[in-house]
Amino acid sequence: MVLVLLIALMVLSLLLVALVLAHKSSGGGVAGMFGGRLQPGDSDSVVVERNLTHLTVAVALAWFGCMVALMVMATAGA
């Protein structure tokens, strides 16, 4: 079970880094490098940013839950 949680933690960590880098900042973020930059007048850009934010929060909560589960398992085994 610990091995499954450790693998899930690694996958979630990489996904979380990718999602954070994909967020658009003042410079356009990593998404702007790959043609993902939308024009300021696009109404879809707000929806895309909101969905990306929700996905990032969900992955962060899953990462946190995985960390807590690993800590509980480590203290129970000690």
PERA-V255829 format. One record per residue. N is the residue number from 1. RES is the residue in one letter. PHI is phi in whole degrees, -180 to 180 (* if undefined). PSI is psi as a letter, one per 20 degrees, with the letter a starting at -180 (NA if undefined). Layout:
BEGIN
N&RES&PHI&PSI + N&RES&PHI&PSI
END
This chain:
BEGIN
1&M&*&h + 2&V&-65&h + 3&L&-63&g + 4&V&-63&g + 5&L&-67&h + 6&L&-67&g + 7&I&-66&g + 8&A&-61&h + 9&L&-64&g + 10&M&-65&g + 11&V&-65&g + 12&L&-64&h + 13&S&-64&g + 14&L&-65&g + 15&L&-65&h + 16&L&-65&g + 17&V&-62&g + 18&A&-64&g + 19&L&-68&g + 20&V&-65&g + 21&L&-70&h + 22&A&-77&i + 23&H&-63&q + 24&K&-83&p + 25&S&-110&a + 26&S&-65&h + 27&G&-90&i + 28&G&102&i + 29&G&69&a + 30&V&-70&h + 31&A&-62&h + 32&G&-68&h + 33&M&-67&h + 34&F&-103&k + 35&G&83&j + 36&G&-87&j + 37&R&-73&p + 38&L&-99&q + 39&Q&-71&q + 40&P&-59&h + 41&G&-85&i + 42&D&-72&p + 43&S&-77&h + 44&D&-73&h + 45&S&-64&h + 46&V&-68&g + 47&V&-67&g + 48&V&-64&g + 49&E&-63&g + 50&R&-65&g + 51&N&-65&h + 52&L&-65&h + 53&T&-65&g + 54&H&-63&g + 55&L&-65&g + 56&T&-64&g + 57&V&-65&g + 58&A&-64&g + 59&V&-68&h + 60&A&-65&h + 61&L&-67&h + 62&A&-65&g + 63&W&-62&g + 64&F&-64&g + 65&G&-62&h + 66&C&-65&g + 67&M&-64&g + 68&V&-63&g + 69&A&-61&g + 70&L&-66&h + 71&M&-66&g + 72&V&-64&g + 73&M&-66&h + 74&A&-70&h + 75&T&-75&h + 76&A&-72&h + 77&G&-82&i + 78&A&-86&NA
END
